[in-house]
Amino acid sequence: MRQIVLDTETTGLEASQGHRIIEIGCVELINRKLTGNHYHQYINPQREIDQGAIEVHGITNEQLQDKPLFAQIAQDFIEFVAGAELIIHNAPFDLGFLNAELQRLPQEQAQMEALCGVIDTLVMARAKHPGQRNNLDALCQRYDVDNSQRDLHGALLDAEILADVYLAMTGGQTMFQLSDASANSGDGGTSDKQIRRLAADRAPLPVIRASAEELAAHEAQLDAIKAGSGKVLWRSLAD
């Protein structure tokens, strides 16, 4: 199963008001494992970025002057995501901007929902945690996902963080919870996020059974213990 965790940054809040995408970030999951494969692109929006948006993501108009237009990167982006299941936090926002960009292309393009399946992690989080804050930072705190580098929003960083959040939210029995002393003390203990990744990445553990000689030696040792103390706990039921 191929999934793409996706995030965008934009010039403003409303695609219907002509605001444009300035950054796309995607990370790939196959069978719920991060592959290391990703797509990341800054885009020249051909318009000014709202000051409020700059305060959120820190991307300025000057930084985008030499970046390609969406039309120049559209085919590579479509090829990367087509056929995958998209995982997006507040999907209507990102899909609205992506579909608006696709509509501007000179050649006719299908809408994102026709190219990909979609999972909205905001909808999922609201169902799991009704009445609570369910933005990405709140979910990171709830699921012990490290977002310490997230001083400003960034499409690729947020996609990477959302991938960890999504795996934690849907992990089922693969999600281990440590005690407060080890998971939250900050003393270098292994976090539950690290344990999930180790469990997902490691090969199945081999089962090594005792040989006949080892079993015989074990029984002889139990006999010796019984001769000395009169009772062997392992044999108490049988005795």
MIKE-309117 format. One record per residue (C-alpha): x, y, z; residue in one letter; residue number from 1. Coordinates in nm, 4 decimals. Layout:
REM MIKE-309117
<X:X; Y:Y; Z:Z; residu:A; num:NUM>
...
//
This chain:
REM MIKE-309117
<X:0.0000; Y:0.0000; Z:0.0000; residu:M; num:1>
<X:0.1519; Y:0.3307; Z:-0.1116; residu:R; num:2>
<X:0.0606; Y:0.6438; Z:0.0832; residu:Q; num:3>
<X:0.1857; Y:0.9995; Z:0.0415; residu:I; num:4>
<X:0.1798; Y:1.2388; Z:0.3356; residu:V; num:5>
<X:0.1362; Y:1.5847; Z:0.1858; residu:L; num:6>
<X:0.1483; Y:1.9455; Z:0.2993; residu:D; num:7>
<X:0.1547; Y:2.2824; Z:0.1221; residu:T; num:8>
<X:0.2384; Y:2.6419; Z:0.2068; residu:E; num:9>
<X:0.0559; Y:2.9249; Z:0.0308; residu:T; num:10>
<X:0.0496; Y:3.3006; Z:-0.0238; residu:T; num:11>
<X:-0.2707; Y:3.3323; Z:0.1809; residu:G; num:12>
<X:-0.5721; Y:3.1505; Z:0.3133; residu:L; num:13>
<X:-0.8188; Y:3.1461; Z:0.0236; residu:E; num:14>
<X:-0.7583; Y:2.9849; Z:-0.3135; residu:A; num:15>
<X:-1.0844; Y:3.1433; Z:-0.4303; residu:S; num:16>
<X:-0.9220; Y:3.4863; Z:-0.3830; residu:Q; num:17>
<X:-0.6365; Y:3.4023; Z:-0.6167; residu:G; num:18>
<X:-0.3856; Y:3.2893; Z:-0.3559; residu:H; num:19>
<X:-0.1290; Y:3.0396; Z:-0.4793; residu:R; num:20>
<X:0.0873; Y:2.7514; Z:-0.3611; residu:I; num:21>
<X:0.4493; Y:2.8379; Z:-0.2847; residu:I; num:22>
<X:0.5756; Y:2.5073; Z:-0.1397; residu:E; num:23>
<X:0.4804; Y:2.1405; Z:-0.1656; residu:I; num:24>
<X:0.6240; Y:1.8731; Z:0.0619; residu:G; num:25>
<X:0.5513; Y:1.4994; Z:0.0403; residu:C; num:26>
<X:0.6915; Y:1.1889; Z:0.2099; residu:V; num:27>
<X:0.6233; Y:0.8328; Z:0.1003; residu:E; num:28>
<X:0.4948; Y:0.5424; Z:0.3073; residu:L; num:29>
<X:0.4781; Y:0.1898; Z:0.1717; residu:I; num:30>
<X:0.3025; Y:-0.0659; Z:0.3897; residu:N; num:31>
<X:0.3102; Y:0.1889; Z:0.6754; residu:R; num:32>
<X:0.6887; Y:0.2310; Z:0.6583; residu:K; num:33>
<X:0.8721; Y:0.5508; Z:0.5713; residu:L; num:34>
<X:1.0771; Y:0.4798; Z:0.2604; residu:T; num:35>
<X:1.2944; Y:0.7926; Z:0.2613; residu:G; num:36>
<X:1.1502; Y:0.8845; Z:-0.0783; residu:N; num:37>
<X:1.0089; Y:1.2364; Z:-0.0855; residu:H; num:38>
<X:0.9021; Y:1.5225; Z:-0.3097; residu:Y; num:39>
<X:0.9823; Y:1.8829; Z:-0.2200; residu:H; num:40>
<X:0.9450; Y:2.1937; Z:-0.4314; residu:Q; num:41>
<X:0.9333; Y:2.5711; Z:-0.3827; residu:Y; num:42>
<X:0.7193; Y:2.7519; Z:-0.6411; residu:I; num:43>
<X:0.7081; Y:3.1057; Z:-0.7762; residu:N; num:44>
<X:0.3426; Y:3.2112; Z:-0.7196; residu:P; num:45>
<X:0.3558; Y:3.5136; Z:-0.9518; residu:Q; num:46>
<X:0.1941; Y:3.7281; Z:-0.6847; residu:R; num:47>
<X:0.2750; Y:3.8833; Z:-0.3464; residu:E; num:48>
<X:0.2623; Y:3.6776; Z:-0.0281; residu:I; num:49>
<X:0.0369; Y:3.8113; Z:0.2484; residu:D; num:50>
<X:0.2319; Y:3.9361; Z:0.5484; residu:Q; num:51>
<X:0.0272; Y:3.7121; Z:0.7759; residu:G; num:52>
<X:0.1293; Y:3.4098; Z:0.5717; residu:A; num:53>
<X:0.4968; Y:3.5095; Z:0.5874; residu:I; num:54>
<X:0.4696; Y:3.5210; Z:0.9660; residu:E; num:55>
<X:0.3451; Y:3.1607; Z:0.9616; residu:V; num:56>
<X:0.5933; Y:2.9972; Z:0.7217; residu:H; num:57>
<X:0.8733; Y:3.2548; Z:0.6915; residu:G; num:58>
<X:0.8939; Y:3.2308; Z:0.3111; residu:I; num:59>
<X:0.9388; Y:3.5685; Z:0.1422; residu:T; num:60>
<X:0.8689; Y:3.6938; Z:-0.2085; residu:N; num:61>
<X:1.2420; Y:3.7413; Z:-0.2686; residu:E; num:62>
<X:1.3160; Y:3.3762; Z:-0.1916; residu:Q; num:63>
<X:1.0776; Y:3.2593; Z:-0.4634; residu:L; num:64>
<X:1.1814; Y:3.4860; Z:-0.7510; residu:Q; num:65>
<X:1.4062; Y:3.2240; Z:-0.9128; residu:D; num:66>
<X:1.1829; Y:2.9234; Z:-0.8408; residu:K; num:67>
<X:0.9826; Y:2.7433; Z:-1.1136; residu:P; num:68>
<X:0.6163; Y:2.8067; Z:-1.1833; residu:L; num:69>
<X:0.3604; Y:2.5449; Z:-1.0883; residu:F; num:70>
<X:0.3062; Y:2.4649; Z:-1.4561; residu:A; num:71>
<X:0.6746; Y:2.3723; Z:-1.4838; residu:Q; num:72>
<X:0.6661; Y:2.1223; Z:-1.1965; residu:I; num:73>
<X:0.3085; Y:1.9956; Z:-1.2342; residu:A; num:74>
<X:0.3914; Y:1.6796; Z:-1.4287; residu:Q; num:75>
<X:0.6634; Y:1.5662; Z:-1.1870; residu:D; num:76>
<X:0.4319; Y:1.6281; Z:-0.8926; residu:F; num:77>
<X:0.1408; Y:1.4407; Z:-1.0514; residu:I; num:78>
<X:0.3635; Y:1.1452; Z:-1.1373; residu:E; num:79>
<X:0.4846; Y:1.1291; Z:-0.7768; residu:F; num:80>
<X:0.1393; Y:1.1221; Z:-0.6169; residu:V; num:81>
<X:-0.0837; Y:0.9569; Z:-0.8790; residu:A; num:82>
<X:-0.2439; Y:0.6346; Z:-0.7602; residu:G; num:83>
<X:-0.1354; Y:0.6793; Z:-0.3992; residu:A; num:84>
<X:-0.3505; Y:0.7480; Z:-0.0949; residu:E; num:85>
<X:-0.2896; Y:1.1050; Z:0.0223; residu:L; num:86>
<X:-0.2678; Y:1.1736; Z:0.3952; residu:I; num:87>
<X:-0.3362; Y:1.5417; Z:0.4652; residu:I; num:88>
<X:-0.4185; Y:1.7397; Z:0.7791; residu:H; num:89>
<X:-0.7231; Y:1.9533; Z:0.6923; residu:N; num:90>
<X:-0.7423; Y:1.8102; Z:0.3425; residu:A; num:91>
<X:-0.9967; Y:2.0590; Z:0.1950; residu:P; num:92>
<X:-0.7426; Y:2.3403; Z:0.2332; residu:F; num:93>
<X:-0.4563; Y:2.1717; Z:0.0471; residu:D; num:94>
<X:-0.6784; Y:2.0019; Z:-0.2092; residu:L; num:95>
<X:-0.8536; Y:2.3304; Z:-0.2817; residu:G; num:96>
<X:-0.5235; Y:2.4986; Z:-0.3627; residu:F; num:97>
<X:-0.3901; Y:2.2038; Z:-0.5634; residu:L; num:98>
<X:-0.7088; Y:2.1773; Z:-0.7674; residu:N; num:99>
<X:-0.7010; Y:2.5527; Z:-0.8337; residu:A; num:100>
<X:-0.3438; Y:2.5196; Z:-0.9628; residu:E; num:101>
<X:-0.4400; Y:2.2249; Z:-1.1845; residu:L; num:102>
<X:-0.7274; Y:2.4255; Z:-1.3319; residu:Q; num:103>
<X:-0.4844; Y:2.6996; Z:-1.4374; residu:R; num:104>
<X:-0.2793; Y:2.4612; Z:-1.6509; residu:L; num:105>
<X:-0.3228; Y:2.4975; Z:-2.0270; residu:P; num:106>
<X:-0.3821; Y:2.1254; Z:-2.0685; residu:Q; num:107>
<X:-0.6842; Y:1.9681; Z:-1.8995; residu:E; num:108>
<X:-0.6000; Y:1.7851; Z:-1.5773; residu:Q; num:109>
<X:-0.8053; Y:1.5666; Z:-1.3466; residu:A; num:110>
<X:-0.8726; Y:1.6948; Z:-0.9970; residu:Q; num:111>
<X:-0.6655; Y:1.5537; Z:-0.7110; residu:M; num:112>
<X:-0.9512; Y:1.3403; Z:-0.5783; residu:E; num:113>
<X:-0.9640; Y:1.1599; Z:-0.9147; residu:A; num:114>
<X:-0.5894; Y:1.0932; Z:-0.9056; residu:L; num:115>
<X:-0.5606; Y:0.9787; Z:-0.5448; residu:C; num:116>
<X:-0.7507; Y:0.8540; Z:-0.2444; residu:G; num:117>
<X:-0.7537; Y:1.0930; Z:0.0502; residu:V; num:118>
<X:-0.7335; Y:1.0527; Z:0.4290; residu:I; num:119>
<X:-0.7939; Y:1.3687; Z:0.6334; residu:D; num:120>
<X:-0.6101; Y:1.3322; Z:0.9641; residu:T; num:121>
<X:-0.7946; Y:1.6316; Z:1.1093; residu:L; num:122>
<X:-1.1275; Y:1.4516; Z:1.0601; residu:V; num:123>
<X:-0.9708; Y:1.1369; Z:1.2050; residu:M; num:124>
<X:-0.8342; Y:1.3237; Z:1.5086; residu:A; num:125>
<X:-1.1666; Y:1.4961; Z:1.5787; residu:R; num:126>
<X:-1.3399; Y:1.1581; Z:1.5790; residu:A; num:127>
<X:-1.0801; Y:1.0087; Z:1.8144; residu:K; num:128>
<X:-1.0495; Y:1.3131; Z:2.0411; residu:H; num:129>
<X:-1.3791; Y:1.5072; Z:2.0334; residu:P; num:130>
<X:-1.3780; Y:1.8445; Z:2.2030; residu:G; num:131>
<X:-0.9975; Y:1.8638; Z:2.2168; residu:Q; num:132>
<X:-0.7437; Y:2.0666; Z:2.0207; residu:R; num:133>
<X:-0.6460; Y:1.8664; Z:1.7145; residu:N; num:134>
<X:-0.4018; Y:2.0862; Z:1.5272; residu:N; num:135>
<X:-0.0669; Y:1.9317; Z:1.4380; residu:L; num:136>
<X:0.1181; Y:2.0707; Z:1.7400; residu:D; num:137>
<X:-0.1489; Y:1.9383; Z:1.9778; residu:A; num:138>
<X:-0.1340; Y:1.5948; Z:1.8169; residu:L; num:139>
<X:0.2454; Y:1.5914; Z:1.8435; residu:C; num:140>
<X:0.2150; Y:1.6506; Z:2.2169; residu:Q; num:141>
<X:-0.0599; Y:1.3907; Z:2.2533; residu:R; num:142>
<X:0.1320; Y:1.1204; Z:2.0644; residu:Y; num:143>
<X:0.4843; Y:1.2091; Z:2.1807; residu:D; num:144>
<X:0.6023; Y:1.3123; Z:1.8343; residu:V; num:145>
<X:0.9061; Y:1.5418; Z:1.8317; residu:D; num:146>
<X:0.8200; Y:1.8776; Z:1.6737; residu:N; num:147>
<X:1.0936; Y:2.0783; Z:1.8420; residu:S; num:148>
<X:1.2260; Y:2.1979; Z:1.5034; residu:Q; num:149>
<X:0.8884; Y:2.3419; Z:1.4040; residu:R; num:150>
<X:0.9444; Y:2.7098; Z:1.4861; residu:D; num:151>
<X:0.7834; Y:2.7987; Z:1.1534; residu:L; num:152>
<X:0.5584; Y:2.5957; Z:0.9264; residu:H; num:153>
<X:0.7316; Y:2.4247; Z:0.6339; residu:G; num:154>
<X:0.5683; Y:2.1855; Z:0.3888; residu:A; num:155>
<X:0.8295; Y:1.9088; Z:0.3967; residu:L; num:156>
<X:0.8921; Y:1.9291; Z:0.7728; residu:L; num:157>
<X:0.5194; Y:1.9299; Z:0.8440; residu:D; num:158>
<X:0.4683; Y:1.6308; Z:0.6123; residu:A; num:159>
<X:0.7402; Y:1.4392; Z:0.7973; residu:E; num:160>
<X:0.5848; Y:1.5258; Z:1.1343; residu:I; num:161>
<X:0.2358; Y:1.4365; Z:1.0112; residu:L; num:162>
<X:0.3645; Y:1.0974; Z:0.8939; residu:A; num:163>
<X:0.4786; Y:1.0211; Z:1.2489; residu:D; num:164>
<X:0.1480; Y:1.1456; Z:1.3914; residu:V; num:165>
<X:-0.0553; Y:0.9379; Z:1.1451; residu:Y; num:166>
<X:0.1403; Y:0.6210; Z:1.2230; residu:L; num:167>
<X:0.0948; Y:0.6845; Z:1.5959; residu:A; num:168>
<X:-0.2791; Y:0.7495; Z:1.5584; residu:M; num:169>
<X:-0.3339; Y:0.4314; Z:1.3571; residu:T; num:170>
<X:-0.0684; Y:0.2077; Z:1.5106; residu:G; num:171>
<X:-0.2934; Y:-0.0245; Z:1.7090; residu:G; num:172>
<X:-0.0894; Y:-0.2954; Z:1.8781; residu:Q; num:173>
<X:0.2350; Y:-0.1696; Z:1.7220; residu:T; num:174>
<X:0.2167; Y:0.1422; Z:1.9394; residu:M; num:175>
<X:0.3918; Y:0.0943; Z:2.2723; residu:F; num:176>
<X:0.3456; Y:0.3378; Z:2.5598; residu:Q; num:177>
<X:0.6351; Y:0.3830; Z:2.7994; residu:L; num:178>
<X:0.6024; Y:0.4859; Z:3.1597; residu:S; num:179>
<X:0.6256; Y:0.8560; Z:3.2405; residu:D; num:180>
<X:0.9668; Y:0.8002; Z:3.3916; residu:A; num:181>
<X:1.1234; Y:0.6734; Z:3.0693; residu:S; num:182>
<X:0.9135; Y:0.8375; Z:2.7961; residu:A; num:183>
<X:0.8856; Y:1.1913; Z:2.9285; residu:N; num:184>
<X:1.1797; Y:1.2464; Z:3.1596; residu:S; num:185>
<X:1.4124; Y:1.3748; Z:2.8867; residu:G; num:186>
<X:1.6978; Y:1.1697; Z:3.0355; residu:D; num:187>
<X:1.7819; Y:0.9931; Z:2.7114; residu:G; num:188>
<X:1.5350; Y:0.7048; Z:2.7489; residu:G; num:189>
<X:1.3910; Y:0.5503; Z:2.4351; residu:T; num:190>
<X:1.0632; Y:0.7126; Z:2.3295; residu:S; num:191>
<X:0.7560; Y:0.5233; Z:2.2125; residu:D; num:192>
<X:0.8081; Y:0.6820; Z:1.8692; residu:K; num:193>
<X:1.1535; Y:0.5230; Z:1.8490; residu:Q; num:194>
<X:1.0141; Y:0.1877; Z:1.9621; residu:I; num:195>
<X:0.7447; Y:0.1991; Z:1.6925; residu:R; num:196>
<X:1.0051; Y:0.2651; Z:1.4264; residu:R; num:197>
<X:1.2330; Y:-0.0111; Z:1.5543; residu:L; num:198>
<X:0.9428; Y:-0.2569; Z:1.5638; residu:A; num:199>
<X:0.8348; Y:-0.1623; Z:1.2125; residu:A; num:200>
<X:1.1830; Y:-0.1785; Z:1.0614; residu:D; num:201>
<X:1.3312; Y:-0.4887; Z:1.2207; residu:R; num:202>
<X:1.3126; Y:-0.8341; Z:1.0639; residu:A; num:203>
<X:1.1039; Y:-1.1012; Z:1.2439; residu:P; num:204>
<X:1.2943; Y:-1.2389; Z:1.5424; residu:L; num:205>
<X:1.4113; Y:-1.5993; Z:1.4940; residu:P; num:206>
<X:1.2835; Y:-1.8719; Z:1.7281; residu:V; num:207>
<X:1.5766; Y:-2.0788; Z:1.8546; residu:I; num:208>
<X:1.4695; Y:-2.3994; Z:2.0265; residu:R; num:209>
<X:1.6834; Y:-2.5939; Z:2.2742; residu:A; num:210>
<X:1.8557; Y:-2.9033; Z:2.1422; residu:S; num:211>
<X:1.8055; Y:-3.2493; Z:2.2964; residu:A; num:212>
<X:2.1431; Y:-3.2178; Z:2.4695; residu:E; num:213>
<X:2.0497; Y:-2.8784; Z:2.6175; residu:E; num:214>
<X:1.7145; Y:-3.0099; Z:2.7407; residu:L; num:215>
<X:1.8886; Y:-3.3060; Z:2.9059; residu:A; num:216>
<X:2.1400; Y:-3.0741; Z:3.0728; residu:A; num:217>
<X:1.8536; Y:-2.8568; Z:3.1979; residu:H; num:218>
<X:1.6764; Y:-3.1573; Z:3.3511; residu:E; num:219>
<X:2.0004; Y:-3.2713; Z:3.5159; residu:A; num:220>
<X:2.0421; Y:-2.9257; Z:3.6701; residu:Q; num:221>
<X:1.6865; Y:-2.9372; Z:3.8061; residu:L; num:222>
<X:1.7610; Y:-3.2820; Z:3.9552; residu:D; num:223>
<X:2.0684; Y:-3.1399; Z:4.1283; residu:A; num:224>
<X:1.8705; Y:-2.8472; Z:4.2685; residu:I; num:225>
<X:1.5973; Y:-3.0801; Z:4.3940; residu:K; num:226>
<X:1.8545; Y:-3.3064; Z:4.5606; residu:A; num:227>
<X:1.9907; Y:-3.0125; Z:4.7538; residu:G; num:228>
<X:1.6724; Y:-2.8262; Z:4.8528; residu:S; num:229>
<X:1.4034; Y:-3.0931; Z:4.8212; residu:G; num:230>
<X:1.1842; Y:-2.8770; Z:4.5934; residu:K; num:231>
<X:1.2065; Y:-2.7314; Z:4.2447; residu:V; num:232>
<X:0.9589; Y:-2.4548; Z:4.1650; residu:L; num:233>
<X:0.9434; Y:-2.5464; Z:3.7951; residu:W; num:234>
<X:0.8339; Y:-2.8995; Z:3.8863; residu:R; num:235>
<X:0.6064; Y:-2.8122; Z:4.1781; residu:S; num:236>
<X:0.2848; Y:-2.8864; Z:3.9880; residu:L; num:237>
<X:0.4169; Y:-3.2125; Z:3.8528; residu:A; num:238>
<X:0.5497; Y:-3.3169; Z:4.1950; residu:D; num:239>
//
